[in-house]
Amino acid sequence: MINDPNQEGASGPSHDEVRHLCGDIADWKVTAILATGADLDDIGAAVAWAAGEDDVMGEERRPLSGSAAAVYDILIADEEYGDEDRGP
């Protein structure tokens, strides 16, 4: 693996990709989502659940687990949680 500082997170989604999938969310949420190691499919599934679109998945609907569940928790977290988490 090449250590190129300009390709931070190159093995996973970029900040812009997360923002594109999740919409206008706080920067701390984008950072937290990237820290989960979730891939684009996990993030997409979490966004669908958070938006209440999980019911349109029909038979393929299954509980979120792993990284997708972590992303879902971040997406639904209150803004105050993020303020406390950032520290001084």
C-alpha positions, 0 to 999 in steps of 0.5 A: 500500500502506498502512503500518500497523504493526498489519498487519505482513506483511499481504501474506503469511501472519501469524505465527499462520498460520505457527504454525497450519500448522507446529505447535509450532516455535521462534519463530526458525523462524517468523521465518525462514519469514516472511522467505522471503516464502513464501505459505500454499501454499508453507508447506503443501507444505514442511510436508507434505514435512517430515512425510513426507506427500509420498508421498501426493501421487501424480502431483502430487509434484514437488521443492520449489523456491523459497520452499517449499524454503527453508521446508522447510530451515528446518523440518528445521533443528536447534534448535542452528542457530537458537541460533547464528543468533540471535547475542548 
